[in-house]
Amino acid sequence: MFQFSRRQQLIILLIAAVIVFGVGYRYALWQGSRASAENGPVLQQFSAPENNPSNKEIVVHVIGAVERPGVYRFSPGARVEDAVNKAIARPEADLSRLNLAAPLVDGKQVMVPEKQVAAPGVAAAVAPGTGSGNQGDRNPFASSSPARAPKGGSQPVNINTADQKELETLPGIGPSLAQRIIQYRETNGGFKVPEDIKNVSGIGDKRYEQLKDLIVVY
């Protein structure tokens, strides 16, 4: 029978130990990858909804020409039309001035404006000499623009719904002040009383005296 020397026996034992260690190490790696594959989807299933911002509820405040103004909650992806339908628009609501397809933004306010109805029988006064006829027949010193309608003959402007052009028809209100009025009502949720317009930068007591009979709030 073949006899191994002591040195050969040590070499054989060392090789066997390396083989056993390698097999055991690969087996441990295989078990670890198998456990990860089984547990990974479960962890993802329960943790993903908590960290997904797209699942966050949308809260908006609906005011203006609606039957039920107030705070409403919607699922992600809701539109302005959903908020208007929820609050029930009144017959006088002017939905053409809203972008009903716009997505709702969490924490914002939806203002439903009213239709602007022109007062019947109101016509702009025309200065003498500016009527129809040849250019040479006109008074060269007369103003080419129509005079402003008298205070009592025109409908007051609702400063909670009027756009920039409507605001600029008021005395002393230019593009800059009109923009500040719109910005104030969007930031503060509208004007509560007409006198609140004095909170807008550039409108003091003197200018308010010119405006108070020409503006309303509702």
Summary of the structure (lengths in Angstrom):
residues: 218
radius of gyration: 38.1
end to end distance: 113.9
largest distance: 141.5
contacts: 508
relative contact order: 0.08
helix: 44%
strand: 13%
